Structure formats: C-alpha cells, structure tokens
Amino acid sequence: MTMRIIEGFILRDVLGQATIVGEGVGQIDFNKLITLNDSAAYLWQSVEDKEFDVQTLANLLVDKYGIDQDTALTDAKAIANKWIEIGVVNL
C-alpha cells in the first residue's frame, strides 16, 4: 500500500522540536501540532513529496540506524499507522 504526505502538512522546528503543522486553506480545520522524535522526523524528511510504503520506511531505518530488517519493519508499520490515524498521509 503506497501513501503520500498530504499537501499542506509541513515539518517545522518549533522550540527545538520537530513538529508537523498544517499550513494553507486545505488544512484550516487541522488544529493539532504533532511532534516527532528524531527517527520519525528523519523518515518524514526522506519521503516528503514522494510516494512511499512501509518497506520504504523500513529500508530508510536500516540504512540510517543499522537495525535489523524485522525491527525496522515493525517500527515503520507503527509510524505509518500513526500518520494514517492522524490524517497526515493519503493512501
């Protein structure tokens, strides 16, 4: 299943914390700030403006952190599901 970050969601530095904010008319009803840890921020930046899937996220984690594929896949599924749940990616 491929997904893409919804246009208008931007990763910003807010007081030293990587934070997803909604910018523009399309995100006018989005009244949340979502903070990301370093790994999630790395993934976000790596897939901005691209289609991606869970395996893409897992591969990025393996490449960056040298973790095993199973752990990376578990972590990638968790972050993808969270992004879907909060509505910042399209399927």
N, C-alpha and C positions, 0 to 999 in steps of 0.2 A: 504494500500500500504506500503510494507516494504522497507526500504532503509538501506544503509550501507555506512560509510565513505570510500571513495576511498583510497586504499593503497597508501602511499606516502605523504598524507596530515597529517601534524603534528601540534599540538598546542604547541607553544613556547612562552616564556616570552621575549618580545622584548622591552627593556627600560621600564619595568613595565607594559606593555600592553599585554594581551592575544592575540596572533596573529597566524592565520593559515598560514603555509608556505608549499610549495610543495618541497619535497625532493626526489631525485632519478631520474633515467632516465625517468620514466613514466611521471614525472611532469616537464620535461625540458622546455616545452612551457608555463608553468604556470608562468606568470610574475607578479603576484599580491601578496600583503600581505593583508590579511583580518583580521582586528581587531575585537575582540568580547568583548561585555560587560561581566560583571561577571556572569549573568544568562546564556548567550549563552555559555560561557566557561565551566560552570558547566555542561550544557547539553552535550556538546562535550565530555568532560572527562567521563561522565557517560555512553556514548554509543560507545566509541572507541572500535573497534574490536568486535562489536555486530551488529546483525540486530535489527532494531527498526522501529517504526512507530510513527505517530503523537500522538497517545494516550499514548505511552510510554513516549514521551517528556512531555506531559501534566501531567501525573502522577508524573514524577520527579519534576516538578514545584510545584505541590500541596504539595508533601511531603517536599520539601525544604523550600518553602516560605509560605505555609499555605493559598494560594489564592484559590478562588473558582474554580470549575472544568471548568465552561464556559470561564472564563478569561484565565485560563491555556491553554485550548484548542485553543483559539484564538491566544495566544502568540506562542504556539507550532507550529501551522499551519504557522504562519508568518516566524519563523526561519527555519522551514523545507523547505518552498518555497524559501527562500533566499539561503539556502545551495544548493538546486537543481538548482536554477538560475545561481549561480556562478560556479557550476560544481564540488563540493567537495564531493557529495554523489552519489551513484548509486541507481537506483530504482529497 
